[in-house]
């Protein structure tokens, strides 16, 4: 019974990994660009949630929405001010830009919020529920379900809507899309907004269930890399499956081997993947 | 092409000689422990950034996990001392050999992939090693390892005061730069630059791309491990974060990129600017706890990437003729 609880808990957390990883894979797929600051977007989403609860007394719906909007705006701003100018430049500039941004965001957060771990004051999602003999925190269940829903919604937006077609058209061939009357810059700004927004909501969801400090961005950033490497670069559906798998692996290895070894298992998996199947599970070779 | 083939002009030669003399005299002029410490820190940063530059700058393979070589270089001599009392003079070459082995293990699979993958793989491997070392009691776990407290002989490389370290580090820096310069002039250097500008074109022209990248990484790892081992021996202490931490890797990238990645003296110039700045920031803001130094670092990296991806060296190369022309006009 304990193992069932571990597995379900792992899948619920994995769903949140899937949500923020889908943001990373979106930018990779659309722009062939790796955002090293993606984990920091998740971290900022957590602090936005904290500020909304502490200053405005908002509930989960309010701080979830606030994190989405704030990070969407940040994503668009980052694209317009920084990424747009380096995206087609030398590789060193691409890597440095998002890497520098990661440091800037992480240590600004250190400066403002200090290195101490914080938790969200008790929200309406406190308490546990019992489903078929296993006990789960309400916050975790809600976070997992919301994350799965949003990830699927993002997948549908990309594959089933006219907007999604326009985004993919820009990714496929910038010049041809431009000739069709699509503005590539606007589409790519939107991609960055969606990507950061997904990370922000995921951060707000994580904040309801876990304590955090500014350094979690690094952990989540690496987790997103692992998830995207497993799911395939550019595939939102792939990152959904991969997120669930990684949540599961993490939970089970923490349960069997001890909490400190779960990172070794996950990063080891990442290195093995890059070795054996660099295109990921769902990616094209 | 003219930029690639440029030999050091006589003016450049003079400035290189002046720089060398200044570096030799520095600790004699500034004998205060504080300034000598800055000097040693600068040399260490310049060695590791120059080492990173071989693969990250010249070959354009941006590693963000070079701390794996630095840490291995720092841990090996201290571990061999802790286990069997081996002197660091024996442990340092062992650490370098291990780092070359690690470079081959990391390079073989990841160099099949394009650039971004290599960056991600290097981060992941460095993090994996950092966490692994932190949980492994034999290598000191999260607490770390200590070197010889009192020297049994010169082979322990444990000196009182910074002066002997300063000149050892200076010699290693000179060696690293000399090797880089020699490579720059040879076919290997042209291979590296060809790979950087277009891997596919280089391959089609018969450049052995994977082998060249692997050799560059192994050479880069050699000097990075050397820097790490010197750090470990000088500090007499190493823990997972100061050896394998991501910030160790980040510093190498920043120093090289600020000065000019893929130029001989770029990393040195970057270290020359950033090490005093870092010391000043730590003094103003009170230690590393506030993270202010890294806010500045992050800001600098973003600004370089956005406005001067070629680094200060490139900026100077473009500005110098303009300034000279203005000088003639006036």
Interface residues (C-beta under 8 A of the other chain):
Chain A: X32 X34 X36 X82 X85 X86 X89 X90 X91 X92 X93 X94 X95 X96 X97 X99 X100 X101 X102 X103 X104 X105 X106 X107 X108 X110 X111 X115 X218 X222 X225 X226 X229 X260 X261 X263 X264 X267 X268 X270 X271 X274 X275 X278
Chain B: X56 X60 X62 X64 X109 X110 X112 X113 X115 X116 X117 X119 X120 X121 X123 X124 X125 X127 X128 X131 X132 X134 X135 X246 X250 X253 X257 X261 X289 X290 X291 X292 X293 X294 X295 X297 X298 X299 X300 X301 X302 X303 X304 X305 X306 X309
